[in-house]
Amino acid sequence: MKYLLLLIATAWCYSSTGAELTKEKKADNPAHLERVQNREVRHAAYIRHVDSLILSHDFTFKPSTFQREPAGMPQSIYNPLFGIGIFKDFIDVDIPFIKGIAPPYSLIHMNYTLTPIEYNNYKAVQNKEGWIVSFTTDFFGADEYTFSFKVYSLSGTAVLTVSNATYGTVTYGGSLLAHY
């Protein structure tokens, strides 16, 4: 038993020494440093790309999941046609929405094209993680809907929250795409 413990302790000492040597070799290796710098440059370029998308007002949010808040079941969106297009002259809303304040909820299809007169308070505010883009609309009715995107610049992902005082809140997860 003593020999087994001695053998394990010796192996552990050698393995930790080898790991430290490997870290030192990587830190001194010019190829490793070049790869790290190249990754940083690529990430910075992608952050600039996401920033330019938001500032151009010319992008589409493509949802991949949605969920009724506060504790609904997440559901996947497989239809590639759903999305919210932000254009210079209008906003195109085409997403599913879970309507209702108590079960049974109903799934409806929001399919509207909004001109600047029909949406209010469009804002794009930058924070340390990315952007928060928001606007409100009444969809030609009495109930006001608030759309709020939280865009993460490093990953390119976005979380959309659509809230309404009457029908509740639905959260969407997805990504941004540029219009070309």
C-alpha positions, 0 to 999 in steps of 0.5 A, spaced: 500 500 500 505 504 501 508 503 494 502 504 491 501 511 494 508 513 493 507 511 486 501 515 485 505 521 488 511 520 484 506 520 477 502 526 480 509 530 481 511 528 474 505 530 471 504 537 474 511 538 472 510 536 465 504 541 464 508 547 467 513 546 462 508 545 456 505 552 458 511 555 458 513 552 451 506 555 449 507 562 452 514 562 448 512 559 442 511 564 436 506 560 432 502 560 438 502 567 440 501 569 432 494 564 433 492 568 439 493 575 436 490 572 429 484 570 433 483 577 437 483 580 430 478 576 428 474 577 434 475 585 433 473 584 426 466 581 428 464 585 433 465 591 428 461 587 423 455 587 428 456 594 430 455 596 423 449 592 422 446 595 428 448 602 426 446 601 419 438 599 421 439 594 415 439 587 418 434 581 420 433 577 427 432 570 425 429 566 431 431 559 433 427 558 439 421 562 443 418 561 450 412 564 454 415 568 460 416 567 466 416 559 466 413 557 459 416 551 455 422 553 450 420 551 443 424 551 437 422 555 431 424 551 424 421 555 419 426 559 416 421 564 414 420 567 421 424 573 423 424 581 424 427 585 418 429 592 420 430 596 414 431 604 413 424 605 411 420 600 415 420 594 420 417 587 417 415 583 423 413 576 422 414 571 428 409 566 432 407 569 438 404 566 444 397 570 446 394 569 453 394 571 460 392 564 463 392 557 460 390 555 455 394 560 451 393 561 443 399 561 438 398 566 433 402 569 427 404 576 428 405 578 420 405 586 420 409 591 416 410 597 420 412 604 417 416 609 421 409 612 423 406 606 426 412 604 430 415 609 436 421 610 440 426 606 436 432 606 440 439 603 439 443 603 445 450 600 446 453 597 452 459 593 454 456 587 452 453 589 445 447 593 443 440 594 446 435 595 440 428 597 442 421 600 439 414 600 441 408 599 436 400 598 437 399 593 431 393 598 429 390 596 435 389 599 442 394 594 445 402 596 445 407 591 444 414 593 446 420 589 442 427 589 445 433 586 442 439 584 447 445 583 442 451 580 444 457 583 439 462 578 440 457 572 439 452 575 434 447 572 438 440 576 440 435 575 445 428 578 443 423 580 448 416 582 446 412 584 451 404 586 452 400 588 458 394 584 456 397 578 453 404 577 457 411 576 455 415 572 450 422 571 449 426 569 442 433 567 442 436 567 435 441 571 431 442 577 426 443 577 419 445 582 414 441 584 408 445 584 402 
